[in-house]
Amino acid sequence: MNLAAELERVIADSAIADEAANAVRRLLDEAQREVVRMATQVQARETELFAAKTKIDALVMELAHLKRMRFGTRSEALGTETKDLFQETIEADIAAAKLELERRQAEAGEQPKPPRAPRERAGRQPLPAHLPRIEHRHEPETCTCGQCGKDLVLIGEDVSEQLDVEPAKFFVHRHIRPQYACRSCETVTAASIPPAVIDGGMAATGLLAWVIIGKYLDHLPLYRLEGIAAREGVTLSRSTLAEWVGRMGVALDPLAQRLAELLRQRSILHADETPVRQLDPGNGKTHRAYLWAYRSNDLDTGPPIVVFDYQSSRSGAHARSFLASWQGSLMVDDFGGYKAIFTQGVTELACLAHARRKFFDLNAAQPNAIAQEALARIAALYEIEQRGRPMSIAERATLRQSEAAPLLHSLHAWLKATRLVVAHGGGTARAIDYSLKRWPALSRYVTDGALPIDNNPVENAIRPVCLGKKNWLFTGSERAGKRAAAIQSLLATAKLNGLDPAAWLRDTLEKLPTCFNRDIDSLLPIARVSS
């Protein structure tokens, strides 16, 4: 419609009609500008809202992750309810309360309520057959029947077993060496003193092993071992215990060094690191040091080996120094300190469990359909690995190529397509980006039946040390840290190979003084397994 012509038709005066038309145009222009301004404001608010929502999602995910690490279960299985950290205390309190209630009722002369019928259970597990049995026979006070006075006849036996334990039992070895003399030449003859790890020391190998196991395997500070001995009436000063520990560290260090050499002969390794506090005597504070862990591949045919390396920092130079000229495939997390190694002929393997953990944390923060889909796809890959574990390397390679490779290809395509429709900066985007960034290293395991799928073996090996940090809190010096790493390497390797660390250590301390360097491999905790 022509506004000016319409106004001229209605309004006879053309000047008034023009003025009215101009006023209407101005109003329309202002309305249009206001619409544009409001649309701009709405767009800006939507952008701010989206940014705030993305930040909130990230913070919720981070908070859930921190709460799970601080208070929650370590299990990442879908559908597993968080266990009560104080369940043992609750069960003990319930049992104590029941007993106190029964006693109170008995003292008050009240009749206790009849107990509920016990539920049918699978039965108590039998006690280990290898434990020694001490028999106690309980015969009736008389061999005649209490009702009729006739003789009793044995018709069977009711046998029950109880598990018992003795605290550390201290005893003394007395070594008596008679001295004989020749009357004619006056030569004195006596048996020679057998060599010992600590010459002239009062500690036998069993006691030395007890101290080392208590400190480095059970993570008991020396003052606690001192207290245990004192309860048995034995005085073992902390300074004496510390001296023994230092001497044992020196004696066992060649075994640990040899173990590291044998580990570097493997073609596939795992690596990880964990922080520890080291005392800084100069200012009475502590600074952060690191315990590096290197482990053999579980899919290898040789006995498993784990070696710890204590260093003063997290610099990647320490990993390069430990591996030296080693060439092979190295399974690590996304820590940048390892990157330089992969430019020196070492093949990078990435941990699928770390990639999975990103989606697990995302879904734990709040239900997320994308995270759940990723977890389901990764679970299918692990199901294939579970079936392939007992297979040979060649059979496992065939299984991976036929079943895992197509699933990996589909997962990669799905991740790339999903990333295109996911907003930048959110938890979902970061979880997807982590996998896409490391995809060549993540999917490399499928090309060889000997390559591991994740870094869990070395994380499991390093976990006891992480738990022990709550007891010993910090290392006293760099030397102490290196000594602990060497001894823990030997004890952890013994455990991995199904050996009793205490028995292995006691036997090794007995043989070590007379062992030649060329025979040192016979003392390692892998020798009895490989032989």
C-alpha positions in Angstrom: 0.0 0.0 0.0 1.3 3.5 -0.9 1.1 5.3 2.4 1.4 8.9 1.0 -1.3 8.3 -1.7 -3.7 6.8 0.9 -3.1 9.8 3.3 -3.7 12.3 0.4 -7.0 10.5 -0.4 -8.1 10.7 3.2 -6.6 14.1 4.1 -7.4 16.9 1.7 -4.4 19.0 2.8 -1.3 17.5 1.1 1.1 19.1 3.6 -0.6 17.5 6.5 -0.7 14.2 4.7 3.1 14.4 4.1 3.8 15.2 7.7 1.6 12.3 8.9 3.4 9.9 6.5 6.8 11.0 7.7 5.7 10.5 11.3 4.5 7.0 10.6 7.8 6.2 8.8 9.8 7.4 11.8 7.7 5.2 14.1 8.2 2.2 11.8 12.0 2.9 11.6 12.2 3.1 15.4 10.2 0.0 15.8 12.5 -1.8 13.4 15.6 -0.6 15.2 14.1 -1.7 18.5 13.5 -5.2 17.1 17.1 -5.4 15.9 18.3 -4.2 19.3 16.2 -6.7 21.2 17.2 -9.5 18.9 20.9 -8.6 19.5 20.3 -8.6 23.3 18.6 -11.9 23.1 21.4 -13.4 21.1 24.0 -12.0 23.6 22.0 -13.4 26.5 21.8 -16.8 24.8 25.5 -16.8 24.2 26.2 -15.9 27.9 23.7 -18.6 29.0 25.3 -21.2 26.8 28.8 -20.2 28.1 27.5 -20.3 31.7 25.9 -23.7 31.2 29.1 -25.1 29.6 31.1 -23.8 32.6 28.6 -25.3 35.0 28.7 -28.7 33.3 32.5 -28.6 33.5 32.5 -27.7 37.2 29.9 -30.3 38.0 32.0 -32.9 36.3 35.1 -31.8 38.0 33.4 -31.7 41.4 32.0 -35.2 40.9 35.4 -36.5 39.9 37.0 -35.0 43.0 34.3 -36.3 45.3 34.7 -39.8 43.7 38.5 -39.7 44.2 38.2 -38.4 47.7 35.2 -40.3 49.1 34.0 -42.8 46.5 34.8 -46.2 45.3 37.7 -46.8 43.0 35.6 -49.2 40.9 34.4 -47.7 37.6 32.0 -50.4 36.7 28.6 -49.1 35.5 25.8 -49.6 38.0 28.0 -50.3 41.0 26.7 -48.5 44.1 29.2 -46.6 46.2 30.3 -48.7 49.1 30.2 -47.4 52.7 33.7 -46.5 53.7 32.8 -47.2 57.3 31.1 -50.5 56.8 33.5 -52.4 58.9 33.1 -50.0 61.8 29.3 -50.1 61.5 29.3 -54.0 61.6 31.6 -54.0 64.6 29.4 -51.4 66.4 26.2 -53.4 65.6 27.8 -56.6 67.0 28.9 -54.8 70.2 25.5 -53.2 70.6 23.8 -56.5 70.3 26.1 -58.1 72.9 25.6 -55.1 75.3 21.9 -55.4 74.9 21.9 -59.1 75.7 24.0 -58.5 78.8 21.7 -55.7 80.0 18.7 -57.9 79.5 20.3 -60.7 81.5 21.2 -58.3 84.3 17.7 -57.0 84.4 16.2 -60.4 84.4 14.4 -59.8 81.1 13.7 -62.5 78.7 15.6 -61.8 75.4 13.7 -61.9 72.2 14.1 -65.2 70.4 16.7 -64.9 67.6 15.5 -64.9 64.0 16.0 -68.1 62.1 19.4 -67.9 60.5 19.5 -67.5 56.7 20.8 -70.3 54.7 24.4 -69.5 53.7 26.9 -71.1 51.3 29.0 -72.1 54.4 32.2 -70.8 55.8 35.2 -71.2 53.5 37.6 -74.0 54.7 40.7 -72.8 56.4 43.9 -73.1 54.2 45.2 -76.7 54.1 48.8 -75.7 54.2 48.5 -74.3 57.8 49.8 -76.6 60.5 47.1 -78.2 62.7 47.3 -78.5 66.5 44.8 -81.1 67.6 42.9 -80.8 70.9 40.9 -83.8 71.9 38.0 -83.2 74.3 36.9 -86.5 75.9 33.8 -86.8 78.2 34.5 -86.7 81.9 33.4 -90.3 82.2 33.2 -93.4 79.9 29.8 -94.5 81.2 26.4 -93.2 80.2 24.9 -90.6 82.5 21.4 -92.1 82.1 21.9 -95.9 82.5 25.5 -96.3 83.6 26.4 -98.5 80.6 29.8 -98.1 78.8 30.0 -95.6 76.0 30.9 -96.6 72.4 32.6 -94.3 69.9 30.3 -93.7 67.0 32.0 -90.7 65.3 33.7 -87.4 65.8 32.6 -83.8 65.6 35.5 -81.8 64.2 35.6 -78.0 64.2 38.5 -75.7 63.3 39.5 -72.2 64.6 42.1 -70.0 63.0 44.8 -68.6 65.4 47.9 -66.5 65.1 51.0 -65.8 67.2 52.6 -62.4 67.3 56.1 -61.9 66.1 58.1 -64.5 68.1 61.6 -63.6 68.9 64.2 -66.2 69.7 68.0 -66.5 69.9 70.3 -68.6 67.8 73.3 -69.7 69.8 76.3 -70.6 67.6 78.8 -72.8 69.5 82.1 -73.4 67.9 84.3 -75.8 69.9 88.0 -75.0 69.6 90.5 -77.9 69.3 94.2 -77.9 69.8 97.0 -80.1 68.5 99.3 -81.2 71.3 102.3 -81.7 69.1 102.2 -78.5 67.0 99.9 -76.4 69.3 97.7 -75.5 66.3 94.1 -74.4 67.2 91.3 -75.6 65.0 87.7 -74.3 65.0 84.8 -74.1 62.5 84.9 -70.9 60.4 82.3 -68.3 61.0 79.8 -68.4 58.0 79.6 -65.0 56.2 76.6 -62.8 56.8 75.0 -59.8 55.3 76.0 -57.8 58.3 79.2 -59.2 59.7 79.3 -59.4 63.4 75.8 -58.1 63.8 73.3 -59.5 66.3 70.4 -59.7 63.7 69.8 -63.1 62.0 68.4 -63.1 58.5 64.9 -63.8 59.8 64.9 -60.6 61.9 66.4 -58.5 59.0 63.7 -59.8 56.7 61.0 -59.0 59.3 62.2 -55.4 59.5 62.4 -54.9 55.7 59.0 -56.5 55.1 57.5 -54.4 57.9 58.9 -51.1 56.6 58.6 -51.5 52.8 55.8 -54.0 52.3 53.5 -53.3 55.3 54.6 -49.6 55.3 55.2 -49.5 59.1 57.5 -46.8 60.3 60.4 -48.0 62.4 59.0 -46.6 65.6 56.1 -49.0 65.2 58.4 -52.0 64.7 60.3 -50.8 67.8 57.0 -50.8 69.7 56.1 -54.3 68.5 59.5 -55.7 69.7 59.1 -53.9 73.0 55.8 -55.6 73.7 57.7 -58.9 73.4 60.4 -57.7 75.9 63.0 -57.1 73.2 64.8 -53.8 73.0 65.5 -52.7 69.4 66.4 -49.1 69.2 65.2 -47.1 66.2 68.8 -46.2 65.4 69.8 -49.8 65.3 66.8 -50.6 63.0 67.7 -47.7 60.8 71.3 -48.9 60.5 70.1 -52.4 59.5 67.8 -50.9 56.8 70.6 -48.8 55.4 72.9 -51.9 55.2 70.1 -54.0 53.6 69.6 -51.3 51.0 73.2 -51.5 49.9 73.2 -55.3 49.9 70.1 -55.6 47.8 70.8 -52.7 45.4 72.7 -55.0 42.9 69.7 -57.2 42.6 67.4 -54.3 41.9 69.9 -52.9 39.3 70.0 -56.3 37.6 66.2 -56.5 37.6 66.1 -53.2 35.8 68.5 -54.5 33.2 66.3 -57.5 32.5 63.2 -55.3 32.3 64.8 -53.2 29.6 65.4 -56.4 27.6 61.6 -56.6 27.1 60.2 -55.1 23.9 56.9 -53.8 25.4 56.8 -51.8 28.7 54.3 -49.8 30.8 55.3 -46.6 32.6 53.6 -44.4 35.2 54.6 -42.1 38.0 53.2 -40.9 41.4 54.2 -37.9 43.6 55.8 -38.4 47.0 56.9 -35.9 49.6 60.6 -35.6 50.4 61.8 -33.9 53.5 63.9 -30.7 53.1 65.9 -30.5 56.3 67.1 -27.0 55.5 63.7 -25.3 56.2 61.8 -28.1 57.9 59.4 -28.5 55.0 58.9 -31.0 52.2 59.0 -30.7 48.5 57.5 -32.9 45.8 59.5 -35.8 44.4 58.3 -38.6 42.1 58.4 -42.4 42.1 58.5 -43.7 38.5 57.2 -47.2 37.9 58.1 -49.4 34.9 56.4 -52.8 34.4 56.7 -55.6 31.9 53.8 -56.5 29.6 51.3 -59.1 31.0 50.9 -60.5 27.5 54.6 -61.4 27.4 55.6 -65.0 28.0 58.3 -64.2 30.5 57.8 -63.7 34.3 56.4 -60.2 35.2 58.8 -57.5 36.4 58.1 -54.2 38.0 60.9 -51.6 38.8 60.5 -48.4 40.7 62.8 -45.4 40.1 62.9 -42.6 42.6 63.7 -39.1 41.2 63.5 -35.6 42.6 61.1 -34.3 39.9 58.7 -35.2 37.2 61.0 -34.2 34.3 60.8 -36.4 31.3 64.6 -36.6 31.4 64.3 -39.1 34.2 62.3 -41.5 32.0 64.7 -41.0 29.1 67.7 -41.7 31.5 66.1 -44.9 32.8 65.2 -46.3 29.4 68.5 -45.1 27.9 68.8 -46.7 24.4 65.8 -49.0 24.9 63.7 -49.4 21.8 60.2 -50.8 21.8 56.5 -50.0 22.5 55.8 -47.9 25.6 52.3 -47.7 27.2 51.8 -44.4 29.0 49.2 -41.8 29.9 49.1 -38.3 28.3 51.8 -36.8 30.4 54.0 -34.6 28.2 57.2 -35.8 29.8 57.1 -38.9 27.7 56.7 -37.1 24.4 60.5 -36.7 23.7 60.9 -40.5 24.0 58.6 -41.1 21.1 60.9 -39.1 18.8 63.8 -41.5 19.5 62.4 -44.6 18.0 60.0 -45.7 20.8 56.5 -46.5 19.7 53.7 -44.8 21.7 50.8 -46.8 23.1 47.9 -45.0 24.7 45.7 -46.3 27.6 42.1 -47.0 26.6 41.2 -47.0 30.3 42.2 -43.4 30.6 40.0 -42.5 27.6 37.2 -44.5 29.2 37.6 -42.7 32.5 36.9 -39.3 30.9 33.5 -40.6 29.8 32.9 -42.3 33.1 33.5 -39.1 35.1 31.2 -37.2 32.7 28.4 -39.7 33.2 29.0 -39.8 37.0 28.6 -36.1 37.2 25.1 -36.3 35.6 23.6 -38.9 33.2 24.9 -38.2 29.7 23.7 -40.1 26.7 26.9 -39.5 24.7 29.1 -40.7 27.6 26.9 -43.8 28.0 27.2 -44.6 24.3 31.0 -44.3 24.5 31.2 -46.5 27.6 29.1 -49.2 25.9 31.3 -49.2 22.8 34.5 -49.4 24.9 33.0 -52.2 27.0 32.5 -54.2 23.8 36.2 -53.8 23.1 37.1 -55.0 26.6 34.8 -58.0 26.2 36.8 -59.0 23.2 40.1 -58.6 25.2 38.7 -60.8 28.0 38.0 -63.6 25.5 41.4 -63.2 23.9 43.4 -63.2 27.1 44.0 -66.9 27.4 44.9 -67.2 23.7 48.3 -67.2 22.1 49.7 -64.0 20.6 48.9 -65.1 17.0 45.3 -66.1 18.0 44.8 -62.9 19.9 46.0 -60.9 16.9 43.5 -62.7 14.6 40.7 -62.1 17.1 41.5 -58.4 17.3 41.6 -57.9 13.6 38.4 -59.7 13.0 36.3 -58.3 15.8 38.0 -55.3 17.6 39.3 -53.5 14.5 35.8 -52.9 13.0 34.5 -51.7 16.4 37.4 -49.3 16.7 36.8 -47.9 13.3 33.1 -47.4 14.1 34.0 -45.8 17.4 36.4 -43.4 15.7 33.8 -42.4 13.1 31.1 -41.9 15.8 33.5 -39.7 17.9 34.3 -37.5 15.0 30.6 -37.1 14.0 29.5 -36.5 17.5 32.2 -33.9 18.1 30.8 -31.8 15.2 27.5 -31.3 17.1 29.0 -30.8 20.6 29.7 -27.4 21.9 33.3 -26.4 22.5 34.6 -26.1 26.1 32.2 -28.5 27.8 33.0 -31.8 29.5 31.7 -33.8 26.6 33.9 -32.0 24.1 37.0 -32.5 26.3 36.2 -36.2 26.8 35.9 -36.7 23.0 38.9 -34.5 22.2 41.1 -36.6 24.5 40.3 -39.8 22.5 40.6 -38.1 19.1 43.9 -36.5 20.0 45.5 -39.8 20.9 43.6 -42.0 18.5 46.6 -43.5 16.6 48.2 -44.5 19.9 44.9 -45.7 21.4 44.1 -48.0 18.5 47.6 -49.3 17.9 47.1 -52.3 20.2 44.8 -53.9 17.7 47.6 -54.3 15.1 49.6 -56.8 17.3 48.4 -59.6 19.6 51.2 -58.8 22.1 50.4 -55.1 22.7 48.4 -54.2 25.8 45.1 -52.3 25.7 45.6 -50.2 28.7 48.1 -49.1 31.4 46.2 -50.8 34.3 49.0 -53.3 35.1 51.5 -50.6 36.1 48.8 -48.6 37.9 48.0 -51.7 40.0 51.6 -52.2 40.8 52.1 -48.6 42.0 48.8 -48.5 44.0 50.2 -50.2 47.2 52.9 -47.5 47.3 50.3 -44.8 47.1 48.4 -46.4 50.0 51.6 -46.7 52.0 52.2 -42.9 51.7 49.4 -42.4 54.2 51.6 -44.1 56.8 55.1 -42.8 56.1 53.9 -39.4 54.8 57.3 -38.5 53.3 60.8 -39.8 52.5 63.7 -38.5 54.6 66.1 -37.9 51.8 66.7 -38.7 48.1 69.0 -41.6 49.2 66.2 -43.0 51.3 63.8 -42.7 48.4 66.1 -44.6 46.0 66.7 -47.3 48.6 62.9 -47.7 49.1 62.4 -47.9 45.3 65.1 -50.6 44.9 63.7 -52.8 47.8 60.1 -52.3 46.7 61.0 -53.3 43.2 62.2 -56.7 44.5 59.3 -57.3 46.8 56.7 -56.2 44.3 58.2 -58.4 41.6 58.2 -61.3 44.1 54.5 -60.8 44.7 53.7 -60.6 41.0 55.3 -64.0 40.5 53.3 -65.6 43.3 56.2 -65.8 45.8 55.9 -65.0 49.5 58.1 -61.9 49.7 59.1 -62.6 53.3 60.2 -66.2 52.4 62.1 -65.0 49.3 63.9 -62.2 51.1 64.9 -64.5 54.0 66.3 -67.1 51.6 68.0 -64.4 49.6 69.7 -62.8 52.6 71.1 -66.2 53.6 72.6 -66.9 50.1 73.7 -63.3 49.2 77.0 -63.2 51.1 78.4 -66.3 49.3 76.9 -65.5 45.9 79.2 -64.6 43.0 78.3 -61.7 40.7 78.0 -64.1 37.8 75.3 -66.0 39.7 73.3 -63.0 40.8 70.4 -63.9 38.5 69.7 -67.0 40.6 68.7 -64.8 43.6 66.2 -62.7 41.7 62.5 -63.1 42.5 61.9 -64.3 38.9 64.6 -67.0 38.9 62.4 -69.7 40.5 59.5 -68.9 38.2 61.5 -69.0 35.0 63.3 -72.2 36.1 
